[in-house]
Amino acid sequence: MASLPNGAAAAAGSSGGRPVDKEVDFANYFCTYGYLYHQKEMLCDRVRMDAYHSSVFRNAPHFEGKVVLDVGTGSGILAIWSAQAGARKVYAVEATNMAEHARELARANGVADIVEVIQGTVEDVELPEKVDVIISEWMGYFLLRESMFDSVICARDRWLKPDGVMYPSHARMWLAPIRTGLGDKKMEDLDIAMDDWNLFVQDTQAYYGVNMNALTKAYRAEHEKYYLKSAIWNNLHPNQVIGQPAVIKEIDCLTATVDEIREVRAQVMLPISLEGARLSALAGWFDVHFRGSAQNPAVEEVELNTAPDEQGGTHWGQQVFLLTPPVKVSKGDSVNVSFSMVRSKENHRLMDMEFTYELHEFSGRKHPAITTKMYLE
Ligand SMILES: C[S@@+](CC[C@H](N)C(=O)[O-])C[C@H]1O[C@@H](n2cnc3c(N)ncnc32)[C@H](O)[C@@H]1O
């Protein structure tokens, strides 16, 4: 039987090396995963579901007679598929009370003798044996939001056999130049918020005799951060991508360390491929691959891609990072981007980013570099 050590209180992650308070993490992060409505949102994402389903059933030899660990089993879906694909034993670890529903679902689907649901964080859990496969759906917005891959790394280092495989096995982050009207809408929203503030300043002076104007700058900064500097979730149409996307991070899930993912830094050149376009934002997304390992390659490689898609996309969508003001660009121009992403000091599951971008016209003219901060909250 798998079990949790008594009084286990290992940190579930770290923010710049500082231990994370588990109670705070539960209140801020895990709470929503305890609700069926939230699990259902993920279970209704056809792109996600089809990719994981194909990855398991087209690669059944990886599961037949094998021991599997499902990190963050949620409703238990990946654990149940692993059992249906022939696993001998599946340890399905879930931090929240969703574990009870997962247990019930395993019973109702006739795999309770194979799937053992363990409620607790994977960092604390004790298993009676090492595992052949680790399966997990750990990806957040722009891949790394939520920092759940830390937990998968911890599970891998503790429980995966030396010749074991990771599902998924590889992940990549992408950045692309795009056109969108979202920036105009956000500028309007900001103007409305500031008009409302100015009325408030006038009224407070008139009725209560206090001049609030000293706070106008701070109020504007707060709202600029919210409207213009926060990543915007959107499922973009492919025709909004106006140039060549670039990979800014590649992760081998079998070997990656937390240090490797704590910060992402990249310098990329994004060639513009559309004539007379308005570059109004950069967009970020990710893909993951199920390739098995060099020792144990997949029978059939499967991809889960969250790029802009005509069919409508995924619940992850893409993250839109506004460039204000937008820049007129032409085919043959390129945008040089220096990108950095670190974990927020206040919450290690959220990300602070910095973009420095520089337009190089086809004619050879270089525009001055602009640096902007962005937040993935
Ligand atoms: C993105 S959901 C995926 C759920 C399910 N595997 C699926 O694919 O539908 C991630 C789940 O992992 C759980 N989780 C996140 N970190 C965990 C940890 N360190 N230990 C145990 N469970 C964790 C969350 O509570 C959540 O239910």
The ligand as an SDF file (V2000), in Angstrom:
LIG
                    3D

 27 29  0  0  0  0  0  0  0  0999 V2000
   -4.0650   20.2570  -14.7430 C   0  0  0  0  0  0  0  0  0  0  0  0
   -4.8490   19.2340  -13.5790 S   0  0  0  0  0  0  0  0  0  0  0  0
   -4.8710   17.6770  -14.4290 C   0  0  0  0  0  0  0  0  0  0  0  0
   -5.8750   16.6940  -13.8660 C   0  0  0  0  0  0  0  0  0  0  0  0
   -5.9440   15.3530  -14.5990 C   0  0  0  0  0  0  0  0  0  0  0  0
   -4.6700   14.6620  -14.5460 N   0  0  0  0  0  0  0  0  0  0  0  0
   -6.3560   15.5380  -16.0370 C   0  0  0  0  0  0  0  0  0  0  0  0
   -5.5030   15.4010  -16.9020 O   0  0  0  0  0  0  0  0  0  0  0  0
   -7.5330   15.8210  -16.2870 O   0  0  0  0  0  0  0  0  0  0  0  0
   -3.5630   19.0510  -12.3890 C   0  0  0  0  0  0  0  0  0  0  0  0
   -3.9760   18.3220  -11.1380 C   0  0  0  0  0  0  0  0  0  0  0  0
   -2.8020   18.0760  -10.3910 O   0  0  0  0  0  0  0  0  0  0  0  0
   -3.0450   18.3200   -9.0150 C   0  0  0  0  0  0  0  0  0  0  0  0
   -1.7340   18.6620   -8.4360 N   0  0  0  0  0  0  0  0  0  0  0  0
   -0.9540   19.7390   -8.7370 C   0  0  0  0  0  0  0  0  0  0  0  0
    0.1970   19.6930   -8.0550 N   0  0  0  0  0  0  0  0  0  0  0  0
    0.1590   18.5640   -7.3080 C   0  0  0  0  0  0  0  0  0  0  0  0
    1.0520   17.9820   -6.3850 C   0  0  0  0  0  0  0  0  0  0  0  0
    2.2210   18.5620   -6.0960 N   0  0  0  0  0  0  0  0  0  0  0  0
    0.7040   16.8160   -5.7940 N   0  0  0  0  0  0  0  0  0  0  0  0
   -0.5030   16.2420   -6.0670 C   0  0  0  0  0  0  0  0  0  0  0  0
   -1.4000   16.7620   -6.9220 N   0  0  0  0  0  0  0  0  0  0  0  0
   -1.0830   17.8990   -7.5450 C   0  0  0  0  0  0  0  0  0  0  0  0
   -4.0680   19.4370   -9.0160 C   0  0  0  0  0  0  0  0  0  0  0  0
   -4.7950   19.4880   -7.8070 O   0  0  0  0  0  0  0  0  0  0  0  0
   -4.9120   19.0750  -10.2400 C   0  0  0  0  0  0  0  0  0  0  0  0
   -6.0020   18.2630   -9.8840 O   0  0  0  0  0  0  0  0  0  0  0  0
  1  2  1  0
  2  3  1  0
  2 10  1  0
  3  4  1  0
  4  5  1  0
  5  6  1  0
  5  7  1  0
  7  8  2  0
  7  9  1  0
 10 11  1  0
 11 12  1  0
 11 26  1  0
 12 13  1  0
 13 14  1  0
 13 24  1  0
 14 15  1  0
 14 23  1  0
 15 16  2  0
 16 17  1  0
 17 18  1  0
 17 23  2  0
 18 19  1  0
 18 20  2  0
 20 21  1  0
 21 22  2  0
 22 23  1  0
 24 25  1  0
 24 26  1  0
 26 27  1  0
M  CHG  2   2   1   9  -1
M  END
$$$$
